[in-house]
Amino acid sequence: MNFKIIYISSEKNSNIEILVNNYIKKIKHLAEIDLFKIQNKNKSKKKNFNIDYESKLIINQLSKNDINILIDEKGDEYETIKFSSFIQKKFLYTSKKIVFIVGGAYGFNEELNKTIEKKISLSKFTYTHDMARLLLIEQIYRALTIIKNIPYHNQ
């Protein structure tokens, strides 16, 4: 199992980074995972400029050989067991890497939307991109423990 998380981040929250790193260490015992941080160094007050610029940076990191999934508030909602099954099925039927994309504050442009296989929502709530990344990583860890029958998730 191989995962990659591409994320936009403008600042570093050391408290979140501690938690992220803790889960990454746990995941690495169960699967391969890489984090790829994209910083928007050309931040503009123009929303559309930021959307297009960040989307272009993300597209440059994507491969058509991967399963590209956007984390988006308008995406499909999963409960934990269903998310775990989704991941397990992807790895049963393909050797492709699952790439999760956590975007910036304004979302994604249409060009990026055309390159993805699926949109997933973490919740009906809106989170900062750093919090969304942490929640996603925890859910990946939880899904892997379910798949591998490791005590962590309580049903």
N, CA, C and O of each residue as an XYZ file, in Angstrom:
620
protein
N       0.846     -1.172      0.000
C       0.000      0.000      0.000
C       0.887      1.230      0.000
O       1.855      1.328      0.754
N       0.527      2.167     -0.871
C       1.348      3.346     -1.046
C       0.454      4.582     -1.131
O      -0.445      4.658     -1.968
N       0.715      5.540     -0.258
C      -0.052      6.773     -0.200
C       0.858      7.976     -0.400
O       2.051      7.941     -0.102
N       0.257      9.031     -0.910
C       0.930     10.329     -0.970
C      -0.113     11.378     -0.622
O      -1.257     11.302     -1.069
N       0.289     12.348      0.172
C      -0.595     13.461      0.494
C       0.077     14.731      0.000
O       1.169     15.090      0.440
N      -0.597     15.400     -0.921
C      -0.142     16.692     -1.422
C      -0.997     17.742     -0.728
O      -2.225     17.652     -0.726
N      -0.348     18.727     -0.147
C      -1.126     19.722      0.586
C      -0.546     21.121      0.427
O       0.659     21.311      0.268
N      -1.455     22.090      0.477
C      -1.082     23.502      0.465
C      -0.972     23.930      1.917
O      -1.851     23.643      2.729
N       0.107     24.613      2.236
C       0.268     25.117      3.597
C       1.035     26.423      3.548
O       2.056     26.535      2.870
N       0.532     27.406      4.273
C       1.189     28.710      4.271
C       2.002     28.939      5.535
O       2.932     29.746      5.546
N       1.657     28.244      6.573
C       2.403     28.403      7.820
C       2.529     27.052      8.506
O       1.827     26.098      8.171
N       3.414     26.992      9.450
C       3.642     25.733     10.150
C       3.091     25.849     11.566
O       3.525     26.698     12.344
N       2.144     25.000     11.886
C       1.597     24.933     13.230
C       2.295     23.768     13.922
O       2.025     22.604     13.625
N       3.192     24.093     14.846
C       4.014     23.037     15.459
C       3.176     22.015     16.225
O       3.549     20.845     16.297
N       2.054     22.440     16.794
C       1.202     21.481     17.507
C       0.603     20.458     16.547
O       0.567     19.266     16.852
N       0.143     20.912     15.408
C      -0.404     19.994     14.410
C       0.702     19.117     13.844
O       0.492     17.923     13.627
N       1.874     19.688     13.602
C       2.994     18.918     13.045
C       3.398     17.764     13.962
O       3.747     16.685     13.483
N       3.353     17.984     15.269
C       3.678     16.912     16.225
C       2.704     15.746     16.050
O       3.115     14.586     15.997
N       1.422     16.060     15.962
C       0.409     15.016     15.792
C       0.538     14.333     14.431
O       0.463     13.108     14.338
N       0.730     15.124     13.382
C       0.908     14.560     12.039
C       2.084     13.593     12.031
O       1.963     12.469     11.545
N       3.210     14.024     12.564
C       4.409     13.171     12.575
C       4.203     11.895     13.380
O       4.734     10.843     13.023
N       3.437     11.981     14.459
C       3.125     10.801     15.261
C       2.356      9.772     14.424
O       2.688      8.587     14.435
N       1.333     10.226     13.702
C       0.555      9.305     12.865
C       1.361      8.797     11.678
O       1.223      7.636     11.293
N       2.192      9.638     11.097
C       3.019      9.208      9.963
C       3.940      8.065     10.390
O       4.102      7.090      9.656
N       4.540      8.182     11.571
C       5.407      7.103     12.082
C       4.625      5.801     12.215
O       5.125      4.731     11.867
N       3.403      5.896     12.718
C       2.572      4.698     12.872
C       2.203      4.102     11.516
O       2.251      2.886     11.330
N       1.836      4.962     10.576
C       1.448      4.488      9.245
C       2.610      3.795      8.556
O       2.412      2.789      7.874
N       3.812      4.311      8.722
C       4.981      3.755      8.026
C       5.282      2.314      8.432
O       6.021      1.618      7.736
N       4.717      1.860      9.554
C       4.842      0.449      9.930
C       3.855     -0.423      9.143
O       3.991     -1.646      9.097
N       2.866      0.225      8.527
C       1.798     -0.507      7.848
C       1.768     -0.288      6.338
O       1.279     -1.139      5.594
N       2.289      0.847      5.887
C       2.220      1.203      4.465
C       3.246      2.288      4.170
O       3.822      2.890      5.076
N       3.457      2.519      2.890
C       4.325      3.627      2.490
C       3.482      4.895      2.415
O       2.353      4.872      1.925
N       4.037      5.997      2.901
C       3.328      7.273      2.825
C       4.338      8.399      2.679
O       5.364      8.435      3.358
N       4.021      9.309      1.782
C       4.850     10.492      1.567
C       3.977     11.728      1.682
O       2.820     11.731      1.262
N       4.543     12.768      2.253
C       3.872     14.061      2.313
C       4.605     15.014      1.384
O       5.835     15.053      1.368
N       3.851     15.777      0.614
C       4.460     16.758     -0.278
C       3.790     18.104     -0.033
O       2.623     18.304     -0.371
N       4.542     19.015      0.556
C       4.019     20.338      0.897
C       4.228     21.304     -0.264
O       5.312     21.379     -0.843
N       3.175     22.034     -0.586
C       3.246     23.083     -1.598
C       2.967     24.407     -0.906
O       1.946     24.572     -0.237
N       3.878     25.338     -1.075
C       3.690     26.667     -0.510
C       3.398     27.643     -1.632
O       4.110     27.685     -2.635
N       2.349     28.424     -1.457
C       2.020     29.460     -2.428
C       2.848     30.691     -2.089
O       2.482     31.477     -1.215
N       3.961     30.848     -2.784
C       4.854     31.984     -2.531
C       4.396     33.231     -3.270
O       4.953     34.311     -3.071
N       3.388     33.090     -4.118
C       2.851     34.224     -4.881
C       1.448     34.579     -4.416
O       0.598     34.944     -5.228
N       1.198     34.476     -3.117
C      -0.123     34.728     -2.548
C      -0.641     36.087     -3.016
O       0.062     37.095     -2.943
N      -1.852     36.093     -3.484
C      -2.474     37.302     -4.009
C      -3.778     37.561     -3.269
O      -4.345     36.660     -2.649
N      -4.241     38.790     -3.340
C      -5.555     39.112     -2.772
C      -6.671     38.697     -3.725
O      -7.850     38.731     -3.374
N      -6.279     38.304     -4.939
C      -7.254     37.878     -5.936
C      -7.501     36.384     -5.788
O      -6.613     35.563     -6.021
N      -8.713     36.052     -5.399
C      -9.086     34.657     -5.145
C      -8.815     33.761     -6.359
O      -8.208     32.700     -6.220
N      -9.259     34.179     -7.539
C      -9.097     33.343     -8.735
C      -7.633     33.109     -9.085
O      -7.277     32.036     -9.572
N      -6.781     34.103     -8.841
C      -5.350     33.920     -9.086
C      -4.816     32.811     -8.189
O      -4.096     31.925     -8.649
N      -5.173     32.862     -6.896
C      -4.706     31.842     -5.947
C      -5.212     30.457     -6.326
O      -4.458     29.485     -6.279
N      -6.470     30.363     -6.697
C      -7.039     29.066     -7.092
C      -6.270     28.494     -8.279
O      -5.857     27.334     -8.255
N      -6.079     29.304     -9.315
C      -5.386     28.825    -10.516
C      -3.923     28.502    -10.239
O      -3.408     27.488    -10.709
N      -3.258     29.356     -9.483
C      -1.837     29.153     -9.200
C      -1.621     27.884     -8.368
O      -0.771     27.058     -8.700
N      -2.393     27.733     -7.286
C      -2.243     26.553     -6.430
C      -2.636     25.280     -7.174
O      -1.986     24.246     -7.022
N      -3.692     25.353     -7.975
C      -4.111     24.181     -8.753
C      -3.016     23.758     -9.726
O      -2.765     22.566     -9.898
N      -2.367     24.726    -10.360
C      -1.275     24.418    -11.292
C      -0.113     23.745    -10.562
O       0.463     22.784    -11.070
N       0.232     24.246     -9.373
C       1.308     23.631     -8.586
C       0.971     22.183     -8.234
O       1.838     21.310     -8.263
N      -0.286     21.940     -7.903
C      -0.728     20.582     -7.558
C      -0.688     19.682     -8.792
O      -0.164     18.570     -8.733
N      -1.236     20.158     -9.904
C      -1.267     19.362    -11.139
C       0.136     18.920    -11.537
O       0.325     17.805    -12.024
N       1.114     19.790    -11.331
C       2.501     19.453    -11.674
C       3.034     18.279    -10.857
O       4.028     17.664    -11.245
N       2.396     17.959     -9.739
C       2.842     16.862     -8.875
C       2.050     15.572     -9.095
O       2.353     14.548     -8.484
N       1.044     15.617     -9.959
C       0.174     14.459    -10.156
C       0.645     13.586    -11.307
O       1.281     14.050    -12.254
N       0.313     12.313    -11.194
C       0.595     11.350    -12.253
C      -0.716     10.680    -12.660
O      -1.561     10.386    -11.815
N      -0.874     10.445    -13.949
C      -2.061      9.733    -14.435
C      -2.045      8.278    -13.989
O      -3.065      7.593    -14.064
N      -0.899      7.808    -13.528
C      -0.772      6.425    -13.065
C      -1.241      6.243    -11.628
O      -1.276      5.120    -11.124
N      -1.600      7.335    -10.965
C      -2.041      7.278     -9.571
C      -3.553      7.452     -9.474
O      -4.206      7.866    -10.432
N      -4.089      7.134     -8.316
C      -5.491      7.393     -8.009
C      -5.510      8.715     -7.253
O      -5.129      8.773     -6.084
N      -5.955      9.781     -7.928
C      -5.918     11.125     -7.356
C      -7.271     11.477     -6.752
O      -8.301     11.439     -7.425
N      -7.242     11.822     -5.461
C      -8.465     12.082     -4.709
C      -8.370     13.448     -4.044
O      -7.424     13.728     -3.308
N      -9.366     14.299     -4.314
C      -9.418     15.612     -3.675
C     -10.152     15.518     -2.348
O     -11.197     14.877     -2.245
N      -9.596     16.158     -1.346
C     -10.325     16.343     -0.092
C     -11.065     17.661     -0.260
O     -10.447     18.721     -0.360
N     -12.374     17.590     -0.290
C     -13.190     18.746     -0.651
C     -14.492     18.698      0.129
O     -15.103     17.638      0.264
N     -14.911     19.839      0.640
C     -16.138     19.868      1.442
C     -17.368     19.449      0.643
O     -18.389     19.097      1.234
N     -17.295     19.478     -0.682
C     -18.419     19.065     -1.526
C     -18.298     17.604     -1.974
O     -19.098     17.130     -2.781
N     -17.303     16.903     -1.451
C     -17.075     15.516     -1.849
C     -18.000     14.532     -1.157
O     -18.833     14.912     -0.334
N     -17.841     13.261     -1.505
C     -18.617     12.189     -0.879
C     -18.185     12.027      0.571
O     -16.997     12.071      0.889
N     -19.164     11.842      1.436
C     -18.854     11.598      2.847
C     -18.779     10.099      3.097
O     -19.591      9.323      2.594
N     -17.802      9.720      3.872
C     -17.599      8.319      4.230
C     -17.622      8.190      5.742
O     -17.148      9.072      6.458
N     -18.166      7.107      6.212
C     -17.931      6.737      7.600
C     -16.673      5.872      7.596
O     -16.248      5.400      6.542
N     -16.093      5.668      8.738
C     -14.770      5.053      8.834
C     -14.683      3.672      8.173
O     -13.741      3.414      7.424
N     -15.624      2.802      8.430
C     -15.577      1.444      7.866
C     -15.676      1.491      6.342
O     -14.972      0.757      5.650
N     -16.540      2.344      5.826
C     -16.688      2.478      4.377
C     -15.403      3.038      3.748
O     -15.001      2.604      2.669
N     -14.769      3.988      4.414
C     -13.499      4.544      3.932
C     -12.425      3.460      3.912
O     -11.649      3.363      2.962
N     -12.385      2.653      4.955
C     -11.438      1.543      5.032
C     -11.665      0.560      3.883
O     -10.707      0.108      3.256
N     -12.912      0.233      3.608
C     -13.244     -0.677      2.500
C     -12.852     -0.074      1.157
O     -12.352     -0.774      0.276
N     -13.080      1.217      1.007
C     -12.699      1.915     -0.223
C     -11.197      1.771     -0.468
O     -10.776      1.433     -1.575
N     -10.398      2.025      0.554
C      -8.940      1.910      0.434
C      -8.539      0.467      0.135
O      -7.715      0.215     -0.744
N      -9.119     -0.466      0.862
C      -8.775     -1.878      0.662
C      -9.078     -2.321     -0.772
O      -8.265     -3.008     -1.391
N     -10.231     -1.937     -1.299
C     -10.595     -2.315     -2.669
C      -9.637     -1.712     -3.685
O      -9.270     -2.366     -4.662
N      -9.233     -0.475     -3.459
C      -8.294      0.167     -4.393
C      -6.990     -0.621     -4.457
O      -6.428     -0.803     -5.537
N      -6.513     -1.081     -3.322
C      -5.245     -1.808     -3.307
C      -5.394     -3.266     -3.736
O      -4.421     -3.880     -4.173
N      -6.596     -3.826     -3.618
C      -6.822     -5.195     -4.088
C      -6.806     -5.268     -5.610
O      -6.286     -6.221     -6.191
N      -7.380     -4.256     -6.247
C      -7.580     -4.306     -7.692
C      -6.572     -3.497     -8.498
O      -6.631     -3.493     -9.727
N      -5.658     -2.820     -7.834
C      -4.660     -2.041     -8.556
C      -3.412     -1.872     -7.694
O      -3.477     -1.945     -6.467
N      -2.310     -1.651     -8.333
C      -1.074     -1.384     -7.584
C      -0.758      0.109     -7.589
O       0.343      0.524     -7.227
N      -1.728      0.898     -7.999
C      -1.519      2.341     -8.077
C      -1.399      2.968     -6.691
O      -1.933      2.459     -5.706
N      -0.694      4.070     -6.649
C      -0.576      4.862     -5.426
C      -1.855      5.689     -5.256
O      -2.390      6.222     -6.228
N      -2.333      5.789     -4.023
C      -3.459      6.672     -3.732
C      -2.889      8.017     -3.308
O      -2.136      8.109     -2.338
N      -3.258      9.055     -4.045
C      -2.784     10.405     -3.765
C      -3.967     11.240     -3.285
O      -4.936     11.445     -4.016
N      -3.874     11.716     -2.052
C      -4.879     12.612     -1.494
C      -4.375     14.040     -1.641
O      -3.197     14.317     -1.412
N      -5.267     14.942     -2.023
C      -4.901     16.335     -2.246
C      -5.714     17.209     -1.307
O      -6.944     17.225     -1.363
N      -5.010     17.941     -0.439
C      -5.643     18.891      0.478
C      -5.270     20.279     -0.024
O      -4.113     20.689      0.063
N      -6.248     20.993     -0.544
C      -5.976     22.277     -1.182
C      -5.966     23.442     -0.221
O      -6.051     23.285      0.997
N      -5.861     24.609     -0.808
C      -5.833     25.848     -0.051
C      -7.233     26.319      0.314
O      -8.215     25.600      0.131
N      -7.306     27.520      0.825
C      -8.548     28.068      1.367
C      -9.643     28.261      0.320
O     -10.828     28.233      0.654
N      -9.260     28.457     -0.942
C     -10.258     28.795     -1.958
C     -10.650     27.632     -2.853
O     -11.478     27.796     -3.749
N     -10.082     26.485     -2.631
C     -10.463     25.323     -3.419
C      -9.604     25.136     -4.653
O      -8.434     25.517     -4.672
N     -10.204     24.536     -5.700
C      -9.465     24.099     -6.879
C     -10.115     24.635     -8.145
O     -11.295     24.987     -8.142
N      -9.347     24.697     -9.226
C      -9.937     25.114    -10.500
C     -10.451     23.899    -11.272
O     -10.239     22.754    -10.872
N     -11.127     24.172    -12.380
C     -11.748     23.109    -13.170
C     -10.709     22.169    -13.778
O     -10.953     20.969    -13.905
N      -9.556     22.710    -14.153
C      -8.499     21.878    -14.734
C      -8.065     20.787    -13.756
O      -7.891     19.634    -14.150
N      -7.892     21.144    -12.491
C      -7.522     20.150    -11.479
C      -8.669     19.171    -11.257
O      -8.441     17.968    -11.131
N      -9.887     19.670    -11.209
C     -11.045     18.795    -11.013
C     -11.137     17.717    -12.090
O     -11.628     16.620    -11.823
N     -10.675     18.013    -13.293
C     -10.724     17.038    -14.393
C      -9.680     15.932    -14.238
O      -9.794     14.888    -14.879
N      -8.672     16.144    -13.402
C      -7.584     15.165    -13.274
C      -7.802     14.176    -12.135
O      -6.990     13.271    -11.940
N      -8.880     14.336    -11.388
C      -9.065     13.502    -10.198
C     -10.085     12.400    -10.450
O     -10.939     12.497    -11.331
N      -9.965     11.351     -9.645
C     -10.893     10.227     -9.745
C     -12.092     10.408     -8.823
O     -13.196      9.957     -9.129
N     -11.867     11.070     -7.693
C     -12.906     11.131     -6.665
C     -12.689     12.345     -5.780
O     -11.572     12.837     -5.625
N     -13.801     12.820     -5.198
C     -13.745     13.853     -4.160
C     -14.294     13.246     -2.880
O     -15.334     12.587     -2.884
N     -13.581     13.476     -1.788
C     -14.018     12.980     -0.487
C     -14.097     14.157      0.477
O     -13.209     15.009      0.513
N     -15.163     14.190      1.251
C     -15.326     15.192      2.299
C     -15.016     14.545      3.640
O     -15.427     13.415      3.904
N     -14.298     15.260      4.475
C     -13.997     14.747      5.815
C     -15.166     14.963      6.766
O     -15.297     14.264      7.771
N     -16.015     15.937      6.441
C     -17.118     16.279      7.327
C     -17.923     17.393      6.673
O     -17.494     17.975      5.677
N     -19.079     17.683      7.228
C     -19.839     18.844      6.775
C     -19.238     20.136      7.331
O     -19.559     21.229      6.865
N     -18.377     20.002      8.318
C     -17.673     21.164      8.850
C     -16.585     21.594      7.881
O     -16.137     20.808      7.046
N     -16.163     22.845      7.997
C     -15.021     23.353      7.241
C     -13.833     23.429      8.187
O     -13.959     23.909      9.313
N     -12.675     22.951      7.727
C     -11.455     22.950      8.542
C     -10.363     23.761      7.850
O     -10.410     23.983      6.640
N      -9.384     24.198      8.633
C      -8.182     24.756      8.023
C      -7.511     23.622      7.258
O      -7.743     22.451      7.560
N      -6.674     23.958      6.264
C      -6.047     22.875      5.497
C      -5.104     22.051      6.363
O      -4.923     20.860      6.108
N      -4.496     22.660      7.389
C      -3.626     21.876      8.276
C      -4.435     20.900      9.135
O      -4.016     19.763      9.353
N      -5.592     21.350      9.619
C      -6.454     20.443     10.389
C      -6.995     19.331      9.489
O      -7.062     18.172      9.899
N      -7.378     19.684      8.272
C      -7.882     18.675      7.330
C      -6.813     17.616      7.067
O      -7.113     16.423      7.007
N      -5.584     18.054      6.912
C      -4.476     17.111      6.682
C      -4.329     16.166      7.870
O      -4.177     14.958      7.684
N      -4.371     16.700      9.085
C      -4.264     15.871     10.290
C      -5.410     14.861     10.355
O      -5.176     13.678     10.603
N      -6.634     15.314     10.137
C      -7.787     14.410     10.193
C      -7.688     13.324      9.122
O      -7.999     12.162      9.384
N      -7.263     13.695      7.934
C      -7.088     12.713      6.862
C      -6.056     11.659      7.243
O      -6.290     10.464      7.064
N      -4.920     12.097      7.764
C      -3.852     11.163      8.133
C      -4.312     10.223      9.239
O      -3.994      9.034      9.220
N      -5.055     10.752     10.198
C      -5.579      9.882     11.262
C      -6.534      8.850     10.669
O      -6.506      7.686     11.070
N      -7.372      9.254      9.729
C      -8.322      8.321      9.117
C      -7.619      7.272      8.253
O      -8.069      6.129      8.175
N      -6.528      7.653      7.613
C      -5.737      6.666      6.867
C      -5.168      5.639      7.838
O      -5.227      4.436      7.581
N      -4.619      6.112      8.950
C      -4.088      5.180      9.954
C      -5.199      4.266     10.475
O      -5.017      3.053     10.574
N      -6.334      4.848     10.800
C      -7.465      4.070     11.318
C      -7.903      3.026     10.289
O      -8.150      1.873     10.643
N      -8.001      3.420      9.031
C      -8.403      2.484      7.972
C      -7.413      1.333      7.853
O      -7.811      0.178      7.696
N      -6.138      1.646      7.927
C      -5.116      0.592      7.830
C      -5.195     -0.384      8.999
O      -4.997     -1.585      8.821
N      -5.483      0.128     10.196
C      -5.603     -0.782     11.347
C      -6.822     -1.691     11.194
O      -6.799     -2.841     11.632
N      -7.874     -1.180     10.578
C      -9.053     -2.014     10.324
C      -8.711     -3.085      9.289
O      -9.019     -4.261      9.484
N      -8.080     -2.681      8.201
C      -7.707     -3.615      7.130
C      -6.794     -4.714      7.659
O      -6.942     -5.879      7.289
N      -5.860     -4.349      8.516
C      -4.859     -5.303      9.014
C      -5.254     -5.923     10.360
O      -4.470     -6.639     10.983
N      -6.487     -5.631     10.793
C      -7.023     -6.204     12.027
C      -6.138     -5.899     13.242
O      -5.848     -6.782     14.050
N      -5.724     -4.657     13.355
C      -4.914     -4.186     14.484
C      -5.833     -3.409     15.423
O      -6.560     -2.527     14.965
N      -5.823     -3.707     16.710
C      -6.697     -2.986     17.635
C      -6.411     -1.476     17.637
O      -5.292     -1.053     17.926
N      -7.407     -0.691     17.321
C      -7.342      0.775     17.388
C      -8.752      1.327     17.280
O      -9.178      2.145     18.094
N      -9.475      0.864     16.255
C     -10.831      1.350     16.001
C     -11.833      0.523     16.804
O     -11.799     -0.708     16.780
N     -12.719      1.207     17.509
C     -13.778      0.523     18.260
C     -15.078      0.612     17.481
O     -15.501      1.692     17.067
N     -15.707     -0.545     17.289
C     -16.982     -0.550     16.557
C     -18.135     -0.684     17.507
O     -19.288     -0.707     17.078
